[in-house]
Amino acid sequence: SGAMLRDGTAGGSGGGGGASRPVRVWCDGCYDMVHYGHSNQLRQARAMGDFLIVGVHTDEEIAKHKGPPVFTQEERYKMVQAIKWVDEIAPGAPYVTTLETLDRFRCDFCVHGDDITLTVDGKDTYEEVKAAGRYRECKRTQGVSTTDLVGRMLLMTKAHHSNIDEDLDYRKHTDNFGKGPKGHSPWTGVSQFLQTSQKIIQFASGKEPQPGDTIIYVAGAFDLFHIGHVDFLEKVHQLAEKPYIIAGLHFDQEVNRYKGKNYPIMNIHERTLSVLACRYVSEVVIGAPYAVTADLLDHFRVTLVCHGMTEVVPDKDGSDPYEEPKRRGIFQLVDSGSNLTTDLIVQRIIKNRLEFEARNQKKEAKELAVLEAMKRLEEEKH
């Protein structure tokens, strides 16, 4: 294909000649509920070469193989593009990875996690590229999966703030999803994630602010890092010529104080990696104070403090957490143009998941009904 690619070269097969050609790597997927497990796969893939192209399937293609996605293809393209190890995305990539696709994008090989994917008719989707020796594997990230995250979302209850035994519904879900002993709050019980300094180093940019950088501070939960967050950070990033964005993440307890229910869905360690994976973020404060203090502003030499259009809950003592930056005249509200909040995303995902489960249950129910009817006929005879 003669398409122009982002690195300025034209598509088609690369010419030979002295210099060694950059290694081009291919990944593909639905990238519907992008979490740090996906980011970690893309990070590993990018490390195997020089240029990473990520193919993202269309809504139609996903619906055919799996059922309708939670996010639209436009949202999914934007989400993948925001991950800092991705050099280029290929919208509308076919569901099955073929040699033809790899050749069209001049990719040397494709990379996939070490879990298998099957097509509708039960074939390994990577059969062809494996046979040609153009398949590489990367390690799956321990401690997170879409299923696991959905499980945590289904625990929309305050049970872990009261006596657990009173809430059977909560118990039922903990039995299904919670890996921890009874009585643990969902986010410690469900997540298997173990943070290490190594993981943080792999995800961090490691770049210090340079002279001439505008140091911008944003704070929040950044829970289930999603397209609403991306839109906000992108807008903040556009506010300066050379932005250096520091994201302050609140501890789990703090988030639960102002969000209630069983928020945050992801614990502080998971949220740290999710935010670090975003190309607009340079640094993360792990467990930032809720009130943006003079100390914090001076320590990081902050030029600007931004907040989105979401409600700002007062601090424990009733004060405005942004009082100090406002006093200094460095506070700015930023309209991301997106109304997506973690709440809305959770509702979307649960709705989608329940419909998905209902479809499967209907099929089972039909089969069971037939069996039941046959059994009743038998009993009536006797």
Secondary structure, 3 states (H helix, E strand, C coil): CCCECCCCCECCCCCCCCCCCCCEEEEEECCCCCCHHHHHHHHHHHHCCCEEEEEECCHHHHHHHCCCCCCCHHHHHHHHHCECCCCEEEECCCCCCCHHHHHHCCCCEEEEECCCCECCCCCECCHHHHHCCCEEEECCCCCCCHHHHHHHHCCCCCHHHCCHHHCHHHHHHHHHHCCCCCCCCHHHHHCCCCCCHHHHHHHCCCCCCCCCCEEEEEEECCCCCCHHHHHHHHHHHCCCCCEEEEEEECCHHHHHHHHCCCCCCCCHHHHHHHHHCECCCCEEEECCCCCCCHHHHHHCCCCEEEECCCCCCCCCCCCCCCHHHHHCCCEEECCCCCCCCHHHHHHHHHHHHHHHHHHHHHHHHHHHHHHHHHHHHHHHHC
